[in-house]
Amino acid sequence: MPVTKVTRNYQITIPAEIRKTLGIKEGEYLTVELRGDEIVIRKAEMEWPSIDLGRDFTPEEIEKNVKKMLREASRWEE
């Protein structure tokens, strides 16, 4: 079983073999859950809307994307 160290800023490094097995890439989000005396870390199942920067957006499209992102972000606060 791999071991990792908690840094001064309370950060940890996920061992390479686990990152590779789960396909975790830099910039991805993970969820963290407390189960009794265990910490469970999982890949977050989030879909962020992509934005085509090569075109203009209507106010309605902007509002729709903002609402979608806020709904997704609010799931993290549970």
C-alpha positions as a printed Julia matrix, in Angstrom:
78×3 Matrix{Float64}:
   0.0    0.0     0.0
   1.47   3.38   -1.03
   2.12   5.95    1.7
   2.0    9.73    1.26
   2.98  12.57    3.56
   0.89  15.59    4.61
   2.83  18.78    3.84
   3.04  21.95    5.89
   0.05  23.3     3.91
  -1.96  20.11    4.61
  -1.59  18.9     1.03
  -0.88  15.35   -0.1
   0.52  13.82   -3.28
  -1.45  10.99   -4.82
   1.05   8.21   -5.58
   1.82   7.79   -9.3
   0.56   4.21   -9.53
  -2.86   5.28   -8.21
  -3.01   8.36  -10.49
  -2.18   6.22  -13.5
  -4.65   3.47  -12.6
  -7.51   5.95  -12.13
  -6.43   8.26  -14.96
  -6.22  11.32  -12.71
  -4.72  14.28  -14.55
  -3.47  17.67  -13.39
  -6.32  20.16  -13.0
  -9.04  17.54  -12.46
 -11.31  17.77   -9.44
 -11.64  15.17   -6.71
 -14.28  14.75   -4.01
 -13.21  14.12   -0.41
 -15.48  12.26    2.01
 -15.05  11.32    5.65
 -16.21   7.77    6.52
 -15.64   7.11   10.18
 -11.86   7.37   10.58
 -11.18   7.02    6.82
 -10.77   9.67    4.14
 -12.22   8.62    0.78
 -11.0   10.5    -2.3
 -12.78  10.0    -5.65
 -12.67  11.52   -9.09
 -15.42  14.14   -9.31
 -18.08  13.41  -11.88
 -18.52  16.94  -13.13
 -19.31  18.28  -16.55
 -18.37  21.91  -17.03
 -19.88  23.52  -20.09
 -17.34  24.27  -22.77
 -17.4   27.7   -24.31
 -16.61  28.32  -27.95
 -14.56  31.51  -27.74
 -14.68  31.97  -31.5
 -18.22  33.36  -31.5
 -20.47  35.89  -29.79
 -22.89  34.8   -27.08
 -26.41  36.0   -26.48
 -27.27  37.13  -22.94
 -29.56  34.08  -22.71
 -26.69  31.69  -23.55
 -24.44  33.33  -20.96
 -27.17  33.1   -18.31
 -27.82  29.44  -19.15
 -24.11  28.54  -18.81
 -23.72  30.49  -15.56
 -26.73  28.71  -14.03
 -25.4   25.33  -15.13
 -21.98  26.0   -13.56
 -23.56  27.21  -10.31
 -25.73  24.07  -10.1
 -22.65  21.89  -10.57
 -20.61  23.87   -8.03
 -23.41  23.71   -5.44
 -23.24  19.9    -5.5
 -19.75  20.16   -4.01
 -21.02  21.97   -0.93
 -23.15  19.03    0.22
